[in-house]
Amino acid sequence: MSAQPPVIVALAQLNATVGDLAGNGRRIVDAARRAYTQGARLMLTPELGLCGYPPEDLLLRPAFMHACAEALTDTASALADLPGMFVVVGHPHQFGDRGDVRSNSVSVPQRYNAASLLSGGKVLATYCKRELPNYQVFDERRYFASGRDAGLGAVVFEVQGVRFGLNICEDAWFDEPGRAAKAAGAQVLCVINASPFHLGKLVEREERMAHTARSLAMPLLYAHMAGAQDEVVFDGASFALDARGAVRARAPMFDETLTLVEINALDPRGAVAEVPCIEAQAWAALVIGVRDYVDKNGFPGIIIGLSGGIDSALVLAIAVDALGAGRVRTVMMPSPYTADISWIDARDMAQRLGVRYDEISIVPIFEDFKRSLAEEFTGRTEDATEENIQARIRGTLLMALSNKFGSIVLTTGNKSEMATGYCTLYGDMAGGFAVIKDVAKTLVYRLAAWKNAQGAEVIPTRIITRPPSAELRPDQKDQDSLPSYDVLDAILQRYMEQDQGIDEIVAAGFSPADVERVTRLIKINEYKRRQSPVGIRITHRAFGRDWRYPITSKFRA
């Protein structure tokens, strides 16, 4: 008796764009055709891959839901000429024209986060997600009903003698959905996902899925999204686990790719990509975040205000990796307090990367401002007002260039500055996309050092080693206004990312004065952050989608 041939499953790690239903559908069909020619007879695609993730309030529009239903039918029809091929597609779903389904005579909410099985030109079955995340960047209970609450059961299907069950993302972090699939006869659990990246997420994800595989005593296939959508990045790294939870295949991180997994006697095998170091992961996430935001929104290029400091240098290096030197323009805007070495280092940085470099002095404009305000400011000494005027002049010039040429301005403020308000509204905060908004200053230095260690020294050493300064007054240094960045970032991480209280942080050995100072700055500068551009999320808690604090508040701890 001959042995059963292996089932080849393709994990399609696709980069979807929200709302591009036709384009996303073509991506799915093209990937299925490539997989089919390589012997695959089952392909898994990412969660909500047909409409893009997260679609947010588009889901509340009936026209969007109807368009998604039509796109699913069109995608199924386009796959009709692949006999014996099964494709799992993630999409939002509703039942019937009114979008409601009745269970025990009780009407339940309309929309479901679903995965449908396509084959032979038809939709054969639809599974509806059971566990709906509602934390960090997730708002799924705002939009979706649970398949469990609607009385919708497990979906299990057979391909070449192997029975596969479906879960969607959060389902596999809980026991019941997988157990329901196994009880329905599944031998392999397929999990489709759109799980936003943060540092350390891959390890956490694989460990949790290994627990699921072991508890079910069955292999697990995990198909994940790649690319970026607005603030969030998807890191790919789709994988296959055996029934003991061991990684038997892993796709590269962040790349849009097709990974083939052979399942022989319920034992999955495939290529195992290495996991890059944390700095490499952060760099890749930032590069993809910039590339997808710029390209998916149709901007021809990028404009960066170059200061000679490390933050703008890092943003420039990321931008060039994302789009190439030809689509990046830099502008140095010296003030009366700009040091000579800042000019020299900015020119050096631009020359090393081969980008366009221009200089526009703000000195005459600054003097005009002061003359215009002289009568109003009579008898008052210069202070942060004059510092902010310089930053706002620069912001105005950059936005004028953006308006004239269509390129998007990338802001250069880091997470430490955004947290403490060490930034100027309508000044250095002016722009369209905040690249390092979620990168603490200490990580800025680590990323600069890592980039230089990859080959050519892209960022001049002096930019990395000189004390940081906004250069808005004579001999200014960041540490004149803030604790050392080592201390500031440690307090920021505990208070903002880990939700530790003030007393708890002090008990951990930090100076009460430093803790009070930093936490107070975080709280009183919420009004600034509400007006800042969107930016890339790389930690498990960023200022943006998963930080929602009141501007007006008297709560201390």
N, C-alpha and C positions, 0 to 999 in steps of 0.2 A: 504494500500500500504506500503510495507516494506521499511525501510530507506536504502539508498545507503551505502554499507560497505565502511569503510575508505580505501584510497589508502595508502599503506606503501611504503615509499621511503627510500632507504639506501644511506647515504652519506659516500662514501668509501674514507677514509683519508689515502692514500697509500704513501709509501716511495719508490719512483722510483729511479733507477740508470740510468744515461745517457748512452745510447747505449746498455743496457741489454734488448733488445727487447723481447727475449723469457722469461726472468725472469719477466719483467714487465707485460707481457701478462699473465703469470701464476698467478701473484698477482691479476690481475683483475678478472680472471676466478674463482680463489679460493674465492675471496671476494663475487663474484656474487652468487656462490653456497651457501655460508653461509647466505647471505642475503635472498636468495630464500627460504631456509628451515625455515627462521624466518618470512615468509609471505610477504617479499618485492617483488614488481613486477616492480619496477624501481630503478636502481642504477646509481648514478652519480659518476664519477671518476675525478681525477684532470686534469687540463690543461696540454697537452702534456705528460700525464701520461704514454702513451705507449712507448715513446722514452726517457723520462726523461727530466728534465728542469734545466737549459737551455742547449740545445744541441749545441749552438754556431755554429761554422763554419762546423760542421758535416752536417748541413742543406745544405751546398753548394756542397756536394758530391752526385752525382746522385745515387751511390750505396746505400747510406744511405736512400735516399728517397724511392728507390725501396724496400729496406728491410723493411721500415716502412709500406709500402702498403701491403706487404706480411704478416707482423705481424698482421695488422688489419684484413685481411681476415682469418688468422689462429685463431685469438681471436674470431671472429664472429662464425666460425665453431665449436669452442670448447664450445660455449654456446647454440648450437642447441637443446640440450636435456632438456632445461629449458623452457617448453611451457608457453607462456604469460609473459615471462620475457623480459624487455627492459633495455639495458645498454648503457649509454652515455660514450664514450671513447674519450679522448683528444689525438690528434696526428697531425703531420705535413702532409699536403695533397697537391697533385698536380693532375691536370686533364689531362688524356691522357698520352701517352708514352713520348711526348716531354714536358709535364708539363705546357702547356699554355692553356688558355681558351679565347675565343674571344667574346667580347661584342661590338656591333656596329662596327664590322670589325676592331677593334683596339686590337692588342695583348697586354696583360697585364702580369706582372711578374708571375713567375711560382708557388711559394710556398705560402701556406696558413696555418695559425694556425687554426686548425679545431677541431670540435667535431662531431663524427658520432654516430648515433643511431643504435645499433645492436639488432637484435631479430630474432629468428627462423633460426639461422645460416647465416643470411645475413646482409649486410649493407643497412639499409632502407633509410637513409637520412644523408646528411653532411652539417653542418653549418660552415661558415668561419668567423672568427673574423673580426669585422669591425673597431674597434679602436685599433691602434697599438702604445703602449707606447715606447717612445724613450728618457728616462731620467733616472737619477740615474743608477741602474744596468741593465736597459732594453735597448736592441738594436734591437727591433723587425722590424723596418723599413729597417734594413740591410738585413733581411732575408725574410720578408713576404709582400705580397700584401694585401690590405683591401678587404674583401668580398663585401663591399659596392661599391668600385671602379670597381669591376669586374661585377657588376650588379647581384650579388648573394643575394637572398632574405632571409627572416626569415625562420626558421624551427620550425614548431609546430606539435606536435604529441599527440595522445590520449592514455591514460592508464586508464582502468576501468572507463571510462566516464569523466575523467578530462583531460583538454588540457594543455599541458606543452610547453613552449617556451624556446629556448636556447640562452644564452649569454656566452661569454668567458671573464672572468677577467675584463680587462679595459673597455669592452663594458658597464658594469653595472655602471661605474663611469660617464657615459654620458647618456643623455636622449634618443637619437634617437634609439639605438639598442633595448632597452626595449619597446619603443613605437611601433617599427616595429613588435616586437613579439606579442604585445597586439592587434595591428591592424589585425594581421593574425589569431587572435582567441585564443591566449594563455590566460589561467586563472591563471597559476602559472609560475613564471619566475625561470628557473634553471640556475645557474651561476657556471661554473667550473673554477678553479683557481690554479695558482702556483705563489703566491705572496710572495716574500722574506720577512722574518721577520726583523723588527727593533723595538727598544723599543718604545712603544706607538702605534704600527701599528694596533693592534687588535681593540683598541677603535676607531681609525680613520676609519678602515675598516667597522666596524659595524654601525658607525654613517652614513657613506656614503651610505651603502646598505639600511639602514632604510629610508634615503631620497628617494632612488630609489623606494622602496616598496610603500611608501606613495604617491609619485608622480604618480605611475601607478595604485594605489589602488588595488594591488594584492600581494599575498604572494610571498616570495622569498626564494629559497633554494640555499645554498652556500656550494659547496664541494671543499675542499682545500687540498693541498699536505702537507705531514709531512716529516721530515727528513732533510738531508743536502746534498749539492752538491758543492764541492770545497769551495768557500768562503761564499756561501749563505745558510741560514737555512730557512726551511719552518715550520711554527708554528702550522699547523693544525687549531684547533678551528673552524671547519666547523659549520654552524649554519642554522637555519630556522627562518624566520621572518614572522609575520602575515601582513595583508594589512595595518596595522597602524604603522608598523616598529618595533614592539615589538619582542624581542628575545623569541622564543618559544621552541628552542632546541639549544644546543651547545655541540660539541664534546670536549674532553679534549685537551689541548694544547700539541703539539709536539708528541703525541702518534700516532702510526699507528693503526687505529681503524675503526670500522664500527658503524655508528650512525643511528638508525632507527627513521623516522619521520612519524607519522600518519597524513594524511590529510583528515579531515572529514568536509564536507560542506565548503571546501576551507579554513579550519582553521587548521594550522599545530601544532602538539604537539609532544614533545619528552623530553628526559632528558636534563637538563641544567647544564653543568659543570661550576664550579666557575672559575673566572679569577684570576690566581695567582698574587702576588705582583710583582713589576718591578724587584726586585732582584732575585726572584724565576724564572721569565721568562728569565732573562739574564743567570742565572746559567744553566737552562735547555738547552738553545740555545748553550752555550759553550760546554756542555757535549755531546750533539747530534752532534755538529760540529766536535768534536774530534773523537767520535765513528765512524761516517760514513766515515770520511776521512781516518782513519786508516783501518777500515774493508773493505770498498769498494775498496781500493787500495791494499789490501792484505798484509799489514805489520803485522808481528807477534807480535809486541809490541812497546813500547815507551821507549826512553831514555831522561832524563831531567838532566841538570846541576843544582844541588841544591846549593844555595849560603848561605842559612840562612836568606835570605831576603823575603819580602812579595810577590814579583812577582813570584818567582820560587815556593814558598809555595802554592800560589793560583793555579798555573798551575798544580802542583802535585795533589792537591785535586780534581781538575776537571778531570784529567787523570784517577785517581783511580775510580771516579764515572762513567767514561765512559767505562773503560775496565776491572776494577778489579785490585787488587794489584798484582796479579800474572803476569800480562803483562807489568808492569811498573818497570823500573830500574832507580835509581838515582845515580849520581856521584858528590861528593864534591871534588873540585879541589882548595885547599887552596894556596894562594900566600903569599909572605912575609908580606902583609898588612891585611891578614884575621884575624879578631878579634876572640878571644877565644869563645865569645858568639855565633858567627856565626857557628862554629863547633858544639857547644853544641845544638843550636837550629835546625840545619840541621839534626843531628842525631835523635833528639827528634821527629821532624816532620816525618821522614822516619819510625821511630819505631811506632808512633801512627797509621800510615796508613798501616803498615805491608809490605812495599815494600823493594826490594833489595837496599842496600846502600853500596857504595864503596867510598874510598878516594884515589885520585891520586894527590900527591903534584906537583905543577908546578914550585916550587922553583928551582930545579936543571936545568930544561929546560930553565927557565927565565934567570938564570945566564949564561947558554951557549949562549943564544941569545945575551946578553949584551957583553960577551967576543968576540963573532964573529963580533959585530958591533963597538967595542971599538975604533978601528983605524978610522973608518968612522965618528964617533961621537966625536972625540977628540975636546975639547974646548967648547962643547955644554952641557948645563945643561939638566937634565932629565925633561921631559914634558909629554904631552899627548902621545908622541910616545911610551914611555915605558909602559904607562897605556894600550895602545892598544895592545902592544905585549902580555901582560898577557891575555887579552881577546881572542886574536887570538890563543894562545896556547891552551886555554880551548876549543875553537871551533874546532881546529884540533883534539884534543883528542876525543871529542864527536863524530865527524864525522868518526874517525877511528873505534870506537866501533860500530857505525851504519853500516859501510861498512862490518865489520867482522861478525856481528850477525843479520843484516837485519832489526833491529828495527829503527823506525824513530825518529829523534831528534826533540823535541818540543822546540821552542825558547820561551823566557820568557819576551820579551820586551813589554811594554804597549803602549797605543796610545800616551800618553804625551811624552814618550821618542822617539817614531817613528816620531812624529811631529817636535821635536826640534833637532833631530840628536844626542840625548844623548844615543848613542849606537855605536857599533863598527862593521864596515863592516868586514866580514870574522871572526868575533869574537863572541860576544853574538848574532849577527844576523845570524850566521851559523846554519842551520837546515832545516827541511823539512816542518814545519807547525808552524805558529805563532798564538798561541791560543788566547792571549789577545791583539792582535794587534789593536783591535778596542775598547779596554777597557781603559778609562782614569784612571789616577792614583787615583783620588778621588773615582771612582767607584770600583777600586781594593780593597780599604779599606772597602767600603760598602759591597762588596761581601764576603770578608773574615769574617766580623762581622756577616753577615747573615748566612753563613755556620756554624759558631760556635754556632749560636743560635738555630740550628735545632736539637741539641742533644749533642753528645759528642763534646768537644773542639778539633777540628781537627787541627787547626792552632794555635800553641803556642802563648799566649797573647803577649809575648815579641817581637815576630816577627812583630806583628801588631803595637805595641806601639813605638818601637825604631826608631830613625830617619833613613830614607833610605840612603844607601851609596853603591857605586860601589866597594868600598874597593880596589882601584887600586893605592892609595897613602896614606901616613899617615894622619889619622884623616879626611878623605874625607867625605863630606856630599853632597847629591844631590843639596841642596839649595846653595852650593858654586857656582854652575854653572847655576842654574835656579831660577826663581821666585818661591815663595811658590806654591805648587800644586793647592791650591784653586784658586789662581789668574791665574796661567798658564792655567788650564783647562777651566776656564770661558772665557778667551780670545780665547783659541782654539775653543771652542764651537761656539762663535760668528763669528770668522773669517773663520774657516774651514767648519763648519756644517751649519751655517746660512748665509754665504757670506756677512757679514757686513764688511764695509770698516774700515780702520785704524782710520780715523777721527770720524766715528760713534761710534767706541768702546771707544775711548777717551772721547767722549761726554757723554757716559754712566757712567763715573766716574772712569775709570781705568787710572793708571799712564801712561803718554805718553812714558816714558822710558820703562816701562814694555811692553806696546803694541808694540813699535818699536822693542824691543828685541825679543819678542816671534814671531811676524810675520816675522821678518828677518830670524830667525832660521828655521821657517817652509819653507820659500822659498829656502834657500840655501842648504837645506838637501833633496831636491827632488831626487837628484842623489842616495842617500842612499836608499830611499824607493823603487826606481825602482828595486833595487837589493835584496830586502827583500823577504822572503818566503810569499806565500799566507797565509791568515789568516781569521778568522771567522768575518763576518760582523754582528754587533748587533745594530748599530746606522743607522740613515737614510743617513749618509754619512761617508764612511770609506775610508781609504787609500787603494786603489785597483781599482775595476771595475768602481766605480763612482767618482774617483778622477783622473783627467787626465790633469795635468798641465805641462808646459814645464820645462825642467831642466835649459835651458838657457833663462833668461828673465830679463828685467830691469824694469818691471812694479812694482810700489811701493804699490799702494793703495789696 
